[in-house]
Amino acid sequence: MDPTQQAMARLGAAGVNGVALTWVDNAGITRVKTVPTGRLAQTVERGVGMSPVFDVYLVDDSMTTSPHIGGPDGDLRLVPDLNRLTALAAQPGWAWAPVDRYEQSRAPYPACQRRFARRQAERALDGHGIELRMGFETEWMVTRAGEPAGTGPAYGMARLVELSAYLDEIVAALTAQGIEPLQLHPEYAPGQFEVSVAPADPVAAADLAVLVRETVRAVSVRHGLAATFAPVVDPDGVGNGRHLHLSLWQSGKNVCRDGDGPFGMTAVCEAFLAGVLRELPALLALGAPTPASYLRLKPSHWAGVFQCWGLENREAALRFVPGTPDDQGAANAEIKCFDGAANPYLVTGSVIAAGLAGVAEGLTLPLPVSGDPAHTRTGAPARLPASLPVALDHLESSAVLREALGEELYGAILAVRQAETALFAASSPYEIAAATRDRY
C-alpha cells in the first residue's frame, strides 16, 4: 500500500470524512478548500483548483491587483503535504493538511508563501550549513457573549481556574494531534492566554502556527466561546502578539551559545541576529502587516517597538535568551514585534533571508540595551515604524527582502499592504479594531 493509501486508511479508521486543505494569504487570513477523504489520492496526484487572485485579497475579502497577480483569470493547484496530515481532535470527522501551490503545469507557483519559507530554509542549510529551529508563541483573547472570559488577574491562577476545562481541552487536543505544548498560561489582558509549542524547522513551525490557532478556535467554539488572534481587540488595551523564537544549529550544535561573542554567541549567531536587527523596519511590513498591528506597537508595553536588542529584555524588539548552562537547546532569540495578522510562512522565510544577509556580510551587533528603551536618556535606539506606510517604505528599500521574495510575491504583498492602508486611511483606532478583531 502506497503512503497515500495508507493515510486514507488511517483516516478512515479514525472516522475522518473530510480533509481541510489550508494556505495563508498575504493578508494573513487562513483560506481553505476541503475534499472528502476518499478523494485524497486524486488530490495528491492532481491537486485542487484555486484562483491565484487570493494572493491579492484584503482582510475584508475585497480584492486589489498587482503587477503579476490579480483579476479573474488563471488557476492553481493546491497539493496537500501528507507529511503534515493531521486528524483534528477538536473537529471530529475532519483532518487537516497544509498545501503547496503549483501552476497547472505542475511548475512551482512563484508566489507560494510556503515554498518561499522552504526555499529560505534550504538556502541556510545548503549555503551555510545552518539549520534553523523556530517556534511561535500564540496569543489570543477569548470572549463569551462579547465580554472577556476569564476575568481573573493577569497571569493569575484565578483565571486558570475559571476556564480550567477549556484550557485542559486545548492541551489535550494539541497533544492528540502530535503537538508538544511547552507552556500555556493566562496573559496580561482580561480573557487573554498564550500557548507555546516545541520548536521545529521553519516550514513546520509555520504549519504549526496555523494548526495551533485553528485548534484553539475549534475548542473555543465547543465551549461556547469566541477566540480572536487579532493584533488588537481594544485599542486602549494590550494586544495579541505572535512572537517568533529561533535558534541556529550547525553540525548538531546550537551556535547561539558557547562562542566568543556577546553573551556566548558564536560569530555566526551574532551575524545572523545583526542581519535580522538591521532589517527589522522592513520586516515589520511582513510581521506586523495591518494598520491594526500598529495600534498594538506601543512603547513600554513589552511589544518591542525599538530597533534594539538586549539580554532577556522584554522591551527590546530582539530579545536574546541564553538559557540555562545545562540545556544546550535553550539558547535562542525572540522577535517580539510580530503579531497574529502575519502570514507565518512569510515571517519565517523573511527572517531567514535577513539573517543570511548578515552572515554573508559578517555583521556584528551594536551594544545591547538594558531597561526600557523608551526611558533611555542618551543614545536611545531608533523607534521602529509606528505606521504601516512607514514600514512599507522600508520594505520597498530592502533589496535583501525583495530579492528573497521574488517579484511575483513581493509585488502581491506590496499591493495588499498599500490597499489595506487605503482601506483604513479614514478610520479611527476603534473602527480599525472593530473591523479586524473577528478576521483573525
Helices and strands as residue ranges (DSSP letters): H 3-13, E 18-24, E 30-36, G 37-39, H 40-46, E 48-50, G 52-56, E 76-80, G 82-84, E 86-87, E 94-103, H 113-128, E 131-144, E 147-148, H 157-162, H 164-176, E 181-186, E 192-197, H 202-222, E 226-228, E 244-250, E 253-254, G 262-264, H 267-287, H 293-296, E 306-311, E 316-321, G 328-330, E 332-335, H 344-361, G 373-375, H 388-397, H 399-405, H 407-423, H 429-436
